[in-house]
Amino acid sequence: MTIVDNKKAFFDYFIEERFEAGIVLQGWEVKAIRAGRVQLKEAYVIVRNGEIFLFGAHISPLAAASTHISPEAVRTRKLLLHAKEIDKLIGKVERAGYTLVPLNLHFVKGRIKCEVGLAKGKKQHDKRDTEKQRDTQREIQSVMKQHRR
């Protein structure tokens, strides 16, 4: 079950591989994410000291859930992956010029997971092509909808 998608990632990057990662969260963050108060638009994934971190994800605190602490809406959160996956990702990012992008947050068996994409950046003309394809699909859908009536 998807909580939030990062639609900008699919517009700006070619996603080549996807990985599911756990996230180290505090209690107030879990409550806020369950309430849908999270945004991945400006977020990205960085590699630091052989570990992978989610940087720039904005989680707005709930007024009732965070009375006794001072919550940080934008903080660096550690992502949990298997060691082999981390090694593979680090190798691709450092050698092959790939980027790590958070694609979505979703629930798996009651836990919040982050889908990370191994991505290559799109050039401006690629973005225009994507926009054209999206527009033509939208037109086709509207014609089909009108035709059914």
N, C-alpha and C positions, 0 to 999 in steps of 0.2 A: 504494500500500500504506500503510494508516494505521498510525501509530505510537501515537498517543494522541488521544482525543477529549475535548472539553470539553462533557460532557453538561449541566452546570449552565447553560451559555450558552443552550441551547435551552429550558430551563425558565424562565429569568429574562428572556429577550428574544425579540422577534419579529425574525427574521433576514430582512432585505429584499434584500441583495445580498451576494455573496461575491467575495473577491479572493484570488488566490494570490500570496504574497510569499516571497522568499528571506530567509534569516536570516544575519546575520553571527555566526559561532560560532568558538570556539577549538577546538583539536584534542581536548582532553579532553572537551569538551561533546559533540562528534560521537560519540565512543566511548560516552559515557554514554547518549546518546539512542538509539543503535543497540542498546544493552543494555536499553532500555525504562525507564530510570531518570529519567523526566521527568513533571512534573505541571503541568497547565494550569488546575486548578480555581480558583485565586485570581488568575490572570493577567488582565491587560487591556492594551489598546493605547492609547498616548498620542501626541499630536502635539506636537512641540517644534521650534521653529525651521524649520518647513517640512519636517521629517523625521518618520518614523513609527517608534516604538519599542515593543518588547514588554517589558512591565514585570511583574514578579512571577511569571514562570515559574520553577518550581523544578526544577533539574537536579542530581541527586545524583551527586557524582563517584565514579568507580570507584577503588578503592584502588591498583590497578596502573597505571592510566592517568595518574595525576596525582601522581607522586612528586617531581618537580623544581619544581613551582609550587604556590602556595597558591590553590586554586580557590574561586571565589565561587559558591555554589549558586543564589542569587537575585541576579542583576544585570540591568541594563537592556541589552537586545540590540536592535540596529538591524534594522529590516525593510527589505527592498529591493523597491521597486515602480517602475513607470514614472512619469515626472513628471506625465503627464496624470491617472493614477489617483490619485496623491498629492494633486493639486490638487482633484480631484473629492471625495475623502474629506475633505479639510480644509474645503471649502465646506459639505458636508453636516453635518459635526460642529459647525462654528461657527454656522451659520445655522439649520439645520433641527432641531437638538436630537437628533441621532443619537449613538450610542456605537459605538466600535470594539471588537470582542470577538474574541479568538483562538478559532477553532472546533476546529481540529485541527492536528497535525503529521503529515506524510506524506512518503514518498519519491517523487521524480520523477527518473527517470534517474540514480539513485544520489545525488541531492542531497536535503537535508532542506528542505522547504517548510512554510510556515505558512499556513493558510487563515484569512483575516480576514473577519469578517462585519460589515456595516453594520447596526446593530440599533437598535430602539426598545424601551425598557423595558416590561415587562408590569406591569399592576396586579395586586393581590392576587386579584381575582376571575378574571382571565385565567389566573393560575397554577392556581387551583382547577379551572377548566374543563379545562386541560391534564391535570391529574392524573386527573380523571374520565374523560376520553377514553382515557388510558393504561390505567386500570383496566378499562374496558369492553373494550378491545382484548385485554387479557390474559385476561379471562373468556371472550371469544369464542374465542380461540386454544385455551384449555384444553378448552372444550366440543367444538370441532372435533377436537382430538386424541383425546378420549375417544370421540367418535362414530365415528372411523375404525376403532377397534379392534373 
